């Protein structure tokens, strides 16, 4: 049984999404550690803050692309084990960023 081009695209997008999610979680853990140790001075205008912001923006972009690919793949009937991550990650990230802006980073 050969793998179609659509399945290749879905596999690639899923693994990129998993990798970016891992990087995002690592950057947020680093941000939390710096915030706990040094407070607001530990994260504002430092490499920790820039790393967190860059991974957040990158993950939002990748997750939006993954959402589009997941919808496209579902329309074509392609299934993948990380399809749930591809469908819901963008929505969860938008909610997390909005809540963190409202309550943490005023």
C-alpha positions as CSV (number, residue, x, y, z in Angstrom):
1,X,0.0,0.0,0.0
2,X,1.6,3.2,-1.1
3,X,1.3,6.6,0.7
4,X,-0.4,9.3,-1.3
5,X,0.9,12.8,-1.6
6,X,-1.9,14.1,0.6
7,X,-0.8,11.7,3.4
8,X,2.8,12.9,3.0
9,X,1.6,16.5,3.4
10,X,-0.5,15.6,6.5
11,X,2.4,13.6,8.1
12,X,4.9,16.4,7.5
13,X,2.5,19.1,8.9
14,X,1.7,16.9,11.9
15,X,5.3,16.4,12.8
16,X,6.2,20.1,12.3
17,X,3.2,20.9,14.6
18,X,4.5,18.5,17.3
19,X,8.0,19.9,17.1
20,X,6.7,23.5,17.3
21,X,4.5,22.6,20.3
22,X,7.5,21.1,22.1
23,X,9.5,24.3,21.4
24,X,6.6,26.4,22.6
25,X,6.3,24.5,25.8
26,X,10.0,24.6,26.5
27,X,10.1,28.4,25.9
28,X,7.1,29.0,28.2
29,X,8.8,26.8,30.9
30,X,11.9,29.0,30.5
31,X,9.8,32.1,30.7
32,X,8.1,30.9,33.9
33,X,11.4,30.0,35.5
34,X,12.9,33.4,34.8
35,X,9.7,35.1,36.1
36,X,9.8,33.1,39.3
37,X,13.5,33.7,39.9
38,X,13.7,37.4,38.9
39,X,10.2,38.7,38.6
40,X,9.3,41.1,35.9
41,X,12.9,42.2,35.3
42,X,13.8,38.6,34.4
43,X,11.6,38.5,31.3
44,X,11.3,42.1,30.0
45,X,13.8,43.1,27.4
46,X,15.9,39.9,27.8
47,X,16.7,37.0,25.5
48,X,14.2,35.0,27.6
49,X,11.3,37.3,26.6
50,X,12.4,37.4,23.0
51,X,12.6,33.6,22.8
52,X,9.2,33.3,24.3
53,X,7.7,35.9,21.9
54,X,9.4,34.4,18.8
55,X,8.2,30.8,19.6
56,X,4.7,32.1,20.4
57,X,4.4,33.8,17.1
58,X,6.0,30.9,15.2
59,X,3.7,28.4,16.9
60,X,0.6,30.5,16.1
61,X,1.6,30.7,12.4
62,X,2.4,26.9,12.2
63,X,-0.8,26.0,14.1
64,X,-2.9,28.1,11.7
65,X,-1.3,26.3,8.7
66,X,-1.9,23.0,10.5
67,X,-5.5,23.8,11.1
68,X,-6.0,24.5,7.4
69,X,-4.2,21.3,6.4
70,X,-6.3,19.3,8.9
71,X,-9.5,20.7,7.5
72,X,-8.3,20.0,3.9
73,X,-7.2,16.4,4.9
74,X,-10.5,15.7,6.6
75,X,-12.3,16.8,3.5
76,X,-10.2,14.3,1.5
77,X,-10.8,11.5,4.1
78,X,-7.2,11.3,5.3
79,X,-6.8,10.3,8.9
80,X,-3.7,10.9,11.2
81,X,-3.0,10.2,14.8
82,X,-2.2,13.9,15.5
83,X,-5.2,15.2,13.7
84,X,-6.7,16.4,17.0
85,X,-3.6,18.4,17.7
86,X,-3.7,20.0,14.3
87,X,-7.3,20.9,14.7
88,X,-7.4,22.4,18.2
89,X,-3.9,23.8,18.8
90,X,-4.5,27.2,17.1
91,X,-7.7,27.8,19.1
92,X,-6.1,26.8,22.4
93,X,-3.0,29.0,21.7
94,X,-5.2,32.0,20.9
95,X,-7.1,31.6,24.2
96,X,-3.9,31.1,26.2
97,X,-2.2,34.2,24.6
98,X,-5.4,36.3,25.2
99,X,-5.7,35.1,28.9
100,X,-2.0,35.7,29.5
101,X,-2.2,39.2,28.1
102,X,-5.3,40.0,30.2
103,X,-4.1,38.6,33.5
104,X,-0.3,38.2,33.5
105,X,1.4,40.7,31.1
106,X,-0.8,43.8,31.6
